[in-house]
């Protein structure tokens, strides 16, 4: 999924090339950045640990750490809808 195609107000999972993970409510995107609200922001380099955290979040909800986050579009490597993630 392209982050610009994400529906407004839906919780998404954004993974970056450097291992940073954003899970939050999508607001909008322009050519440079995407705005997310009520986000969990983590640096998890290990892919298995990252996927485990994503599945826990899909099961139990977002551990909000930041109210508003701008995500650099050039760093985004993968975008998924949180509702599509398999729960524990």
C-alpha positions, 0 to 999 in steps of 0.5 A: 500500500502507498501511504498516500492511498491510506484512508483518512482516520484509519490506523496504519503501520509505517515501517522505515528503512532504518528500522523505525516503526510508526503506528498511528491514525493517518491524517494526510500526506503531501509529497514530503511527509505524512501526518499521523495522530496518537502514535506509537513510535519505536526503533526496532531493528530486529524484524521478528521483534518488530512484527511481534510488537505490531501484532501486540498492538493489533491485539491490545491497541496503540500505546500512544507516545506522541500526539502528532508525528510527521513521517518523512515520505522518503524513509517509508519502506512499508505501509499496512492497515493495522486492522489487516494485521493478524492478532495474537 
